[in-house]
């Protein structure tokens, strides 16, 4: 389950600003976006979305050559 939780970095630790309801010692992966770089409270910037897509295994299937179904003959060039 992916969640967004606001936190404060303090003395070398990230302190969530709300209850995260996780078991003690649960490992998680943090992707942090400083508030100053966020587009708004409920939106990620285009850069952050691209970074998430790049690092997420969700798009790994695109590396499969069978997914590359288009050729240079498809469509028209964009100028």
Number of C-alpha atoms within 10 A of each C-alpha: 2 4 6 10 12 15 15 11 9 8 7 6 9 13 13 12 10 9 7 10 6 9 7 6 6 6 8 7 5 8 10 12 12 10 12 7 11 15 13 10 8 7 10 15 13 11 12 17 11 12 12 13 13 12 10 10 9 10 10 11 10 10 9 8 8 8 9 9 7 8 7 7 7 8 8 7 7 4 3
